[in-house]
Amino acid sequence: MKALLGKIGKYIETARSEGARLFYYKHIYARNIIKTRPIVCDKQGRIELHTLACQFDFLNTLWCLKTFYYFSGIRPRLVIYDDGSLSEAAIRTFYGHFVNCQVVRHDEFHRDMEDFLKAYRMCLKYSRIKEFYCALKLFGPMYYAKSEYVLYLDSDILFFKKPDEMLKCMESGTPFYMSDYQDAYSYPVEFLKNLLNIKLPHNINAGLSCFSKRNFAGNLDLAEFYFKNVYELADRDVQANRHEQTLAAIFLSKANAVRLGGEYQISKERITDKTISHHFVDDGSRNNFYALGLSRLKSAGFIEKVNNNNKTA
């Protein structure tokens, strides 16, 4: 009884600090995604979907994937990277909700990288850095992708409409990315251009992007050169995971990837009836994933539509 009262007290305290609306959508309504029907993913195909998951954002990942599969109408093979925090229950849930998916465990990834990156000393060195969990996003598609093309989605993205522009690009094999509101790179654009002798557009966000496997795996020499130089320039105060965003942006630029339209939104942009997807990044807009994103999906009857859609099972 004492433990139960303590748990109730904690919920009340959280509700007071977050506000009733946010608390409801984040801690109560969000769990409804567990009740949705399984999706049978393709075992193979021309394109596959990859994402990085952690225990804290476990439900967000389910929402991201379920909204994409529902609104896109396609069922690409799914690869989920475990950042090392996923519980066994969460992994079982992923396998139950996405039939034929592959969950790459954290330890498995590091064992595989020891062989895959053995000829790239600095890439291997950076892949081992504990804080650099986005190494799974960077090197994972190079090794685990079985298809020609990879669609990558961050777990803090929700879809609200059919992503026609994305689907047309995927059909034609055109790489793409969404826009950011900033240069979330490890170094300024001009510095990177001069260091690597490349072109690099501003404001590339690789959290929603599509590329061919060779676009990434074929640039390991460039990644090695990059890591060798930023390692030597380690006096800069750089967030470790911005290296992934930087290299992904460089690879996408080299592949002549196109920029998606403004209906693929990010951060605190206002969600409207024209919004196709929204990326709720960790800049103060993350709570809008629940208070605005999930509430909008609830109003549209998303859970009921998913469960009534014969294509999802």
C-alpha positions in Angstrom: 0.0 0.0 0.0 2.8 2.4 0.9 4.5 1.7 -2.5 1.2 2.3 -4.3 0.6 5.6 -2.5 4.1 6.7 -3.3 3.5 5.9 -7.0 0.2 7.9 -7.0 2.0 10.8 -5.3 4.7 10.8 -7.9 2.1 10.9 -10.7 0.3 13.8 -9.0 3.5 15.7 -8.6 4.4 15.1 -12.3 0.9 16.2 -13.4 1.3 19.4 -11.5 4.7 20.2 -12.9 3.8 19.3 -16.5 0.3 20.5 -16.6 -2.8 18.3 -17.0 -3.0 18.3 -20.8 0.7 17.4 -21.3 0.5 14.8 -18.6 -2.6 13.1 -20.1 -1.1 12.8 -23.6 2.4 11.9 -22.5 1.7 9.4 -19.8 -1.8 8.1 -20.5 -3.0 8.6 -24.1 0.5 7.8 -25.6 0.1 4.2 -24.3 -2.8 3.6 -26.6 -0.3 2.9 -29.4 0.4 -0.4 -27.7 -3.2 -1.5 -28.5 -2.8 -1.0 -32.3 -2.6 -4.0 -34.6 0.7 -5.4 -35.8 2.2 -4.4 -39.1 3.7 -7.1 -41.4 6.8 -5.5 -42.8 8.4 -6.6 -46.1 11.2 -9.1 -45.7 13.1 -7.4 -48.5 12.6 -4.8 -51.1 14.1 -1.9 -52.9 13.9 0.3 -49.8 13.9 -0.2 -46.1 13.3 1.9 -43.0 15.9 2.4 -40.2 15.5 4.1 -36.8 17.4 4.4 -33.5 15.4 3.6 -30.3 16.0 4.1 -26.6 13.9 3.1 -23.6 13.0 6.6 -22.7 11.5 7.3 -26.1 10.1 3.8 -26.6 6.5 4.9 -27.0 7.5 7.8 -29.3 9.2 5.3 -31.6 6.1 3.3 -31.9 4.1 6.4 -32.7 6.6 7.5 -35.3 6.7 4.2 -37.1 2.9 3.5 -36.9 2.1 7.0 -38.3 4.6 6.6 -41.1 3.4 3.1 -42.1 -0.2 4.2 -41.9 0.0 7.4 -43.9 2.6 6.2 -46.4 0.7 3.0 -47.2 4.0 1.1 -47.8 5.5 -1.6 -45.6 9.3 -1.5 -46.0 11.6 -3.8 -44.1 12.3 -2.3 -40.7 15.7 -2.1 -38.8 15.7 -0.8 -35.3 18.9 0.1 -33.5 19.0 -0.4 -29.7 21.1 2.4 -28.1 21.8 0.0 -25.2 18.9 1.0 -23.0 16.0 -0.9 -24.5 14.4 -3.4 -22.1 13.7 -7.0 -23.1 10.0 -6.1 -22.9 10.4 -3.2 -25.3 12.3 -5.4 -27.8 9.6 -8.0 -27.6 7.0 -5.3 -28.2 8.9 -4.1 -31.3 9.0 -7.7 -32.7 5.3 -8.1 -31.9 4.2 -4.8 -33.6 6.4 -5.0 -36.6 6.5 -8.6 -38.0 9.7 -9.4 -39.8 11.6 -6.4 -38.3 15.2 -6.6 -37.1 16.4 -5.2 -33.8 20.1 -4.6 -33.8 21.3 -4.9 -30.2 23.9 -2.4 -28.9 26.5 -5.1 -28.2 25.9 -6.8 -31.5 26.5 -3.5 -33.3 29.8 -3.0 -31.6 31.0 -6.6 -32.3 30.1 -6.2 -36.0 31.9 -2.8 -36.2 35.1 -4.3 -34.9 35.3 -6.2 -38.2 33.4 -3.8 -40.5 35.6 -0.8 -39.6 38.9 -2.6 -39.0 40.5 -0.8 -42.0 39.2 2.6 -40.7 41.0 3.2 -37.5 39.5 6.6 -36.6 35.9 5.5 -37.6 36.3 2.5 -35.3 37.7 4.7 -32.5 34.7 7.0 -32.7 32.2 4.2 -33.0 33.4 2.9 -29.6 32.8 6.3 -27.8 29.9 5.7 -25.3 28.5 9.2 -25.7 28.5 8.9 -29.5 25.3 6.8 -29.6 24.5 8.2 -33.0 27.3 6.1 -34.4 24.5 3.4 -34.8 22.7 5.8 -37.2 25.8 6.6 -39.1 27.5 3.2 -39.5 24.4 0.9 -39.1 22.9 1.5 -42.5 26.3 0.9 -44.1 26.4 -2.6 -42.6 22.9 -3.9 -41.9 20.9 -2.6 -44.9 19.9 -5.3 -47.3 18.1 -3.0 -49.7 19.4 -0.5 -52.2 17.9 2.4 -50.4 17.5 3.4 -46.8 14.9 5.7 -45.3 16.0 7.0 -41.9 13.5 8.4 -39.3 14.3 9.8 -35.9 11.9 8.6 -33.3 10.6 12.1 -32.5 8.8 12.5 -35.8 5.1 12.2 -36.3 3.2 11.9 -39.7 -0.2 13.5 -40.2 -0.8 13.1 -44.0 0.4 10.9 -46.9 4.0 11.9 -47.7 3.6 12.1 -51.5 6.9 14.0 -52.1 8.8 11.4 -50.2 7.1 8.5 -51.9 7.8 10.0 -55.4 11.5 10.5 -54.5 11.7 6.9 -53.2 10.1 5.6 -56.3 12.6 7.4 -58.5 15.6 6.6 -56.3 16.2 10.3 -55.5 17.9 10.9 -52.1 16.4 13.6 -49.9 16.4 15.3 -46.5 14.3 17.6 -44.5 15.2 21.2 -43.6 16.5 22.3 -40.2 16.2 25.8 -38.8 19.9 25.8 -38.0 23.2 24.3 -39.0 23.4 21.5 -36.5 26.9 20.5 -37.6 30.0 19.9 -35.6 31.8 22.9 -37.2 30.8 25.9 -39.3 29.9 25.2 -42.9 32.8 27.2 -44.4 35.3 25.5 -42.2 34.0 22.1 -43.3 34.0 23.1 -47.0 37.6 24.2 -46.8 38.7 21.2 -44.7 37.1 18.6 -46.9 36.9 20.4 -50.2 33.2 19.8 -50.5 30.0 21.6 -51.1 27.7 21.6 -48.1 24.3 23.4 -48.0 23.1 25.0 -44.8 20.3 23.5 -42.6 20.3 19.9 -43.6 18.5 17.7 -41.0 19.2 14.0 -41.5 16.6 12.9 -39.0 14.3 12.4 -41.9 16.3 11.4 -44.9 16.7 8.8 -47.7 19.8 7.6 -49.4 21.3 4.7 -51.2 23.4 2.3 -49.1 26.4 3.2 -51.3 25.9 6.9 -50.6 27.0 6.1 -47.1 29.2 3.0 -47.3 31.0 4.4 -50.3 32.2 7.4 -48.3 34.1 5.6 -45.5 37.4 7.1 -46.7 35.9 10.6 -46.3 34.6 9.7 -42.9 38.0 8.5 -41.9 39.7 11.7 -43.0 37.0 13.7 -41.2 37.4 11.9 -37.9 41.2 12.1 -38.2 41.1 15.8 -38.5 38.4 16.6 -35.9 40.3 14.3 -33.5 43.4 16.4 -34.0 41.2 19.5 -33.5 39.7 18.1 -30.3 40.3 21.3 -28.4 36.9 22.5 -29.8 33.9 21.9 -27.6 31.8 19.8 -29.9 28.8 17.7 -29.0 29.8 14.2 -29.9 26.6 13.3 -31.8 26.8 16.3 -34.1 29.5 14.3 -35.9 26.8 12.0 -37.2 24.6 14.8 -38.4 27.6 16.5 -40.1 28.7 13.4 -41.9 25.2 12.5 -42.9 24.7 16.0 -44.3 28.0 15.7 -46.2 27.1 12.3 -47.7 23.6 13.5 -48.7 25.1 16.6 -50.3 27.6 14.5 -52.3 24.6 12.3 -53.5 22.9 15.4 -54.8 20.0 14.9 -52.4 17.0 17.2 -52.7 15.4 19.2 -49.9 11.8 18.3 -49.0 9.2 21.0 -48.9 8.1 23.1 -46.0 5.2 20.7 -45.1 7.9 18.5 -43.5 8.3 20.7 -40.3 10.6 20.9 -37.4 10.8 22.4 -33.9 8.2 25.1 -33.0 6.7 25.6 -36.4 2.9 25.6 -36.2 1.1 22.4 -37.2 -1.6 23.0 -39.7 -3.8 21.0 -42.0 -1.0 21.2 -44.6 1.6 19.6 -42.2 2.7 16.2 -43.5 5.2 15.5 -40.7 6.7 17.2 -37.8 10.1 16.7 -36.1 9.8 17.5 -32.4 13.5 18.0 -31.6 15.1 18.5 -28.2 15.2 22.3 -28.2 12.2 22.9 -26.1 9.6 21.6 -28.6 9.7 17.9 -27.5 6.7 18.2 -25.3 4.7 19.3 -28.3 5.0 15.7 -29.6 2.4 14.9 -27.0 0.4 18.1 -26.3 0.1 19.0 -30.0 1.0 16.0 -32.1 -0.8 13.2 -30.3 -3.8 15.4 -29.5 -4.1 16.2 -33.3 -3.9 12.5 -34.1 -6.5 11.7 -31.4 -8.9 14.3 -32.8 -8.5 12.6 -36.3 -9.3 9.2 -34.8 -5.8 7.8 -35.7 -5.9 4.8 -33.3 -9.3 3.7 -34.6 -8.3 4.2 -38.3 -5.2 2.1 -37.8 -7.1 -0.7 -36.2 -9.7 -0.6 -39.0 -7.2 -0.6 -41.8 -7.0 -4.0 -43.3 -3.6 -3.3 -44.8 -1.9 -3.2 -41.3 -2.3 -6.8 -40.6 
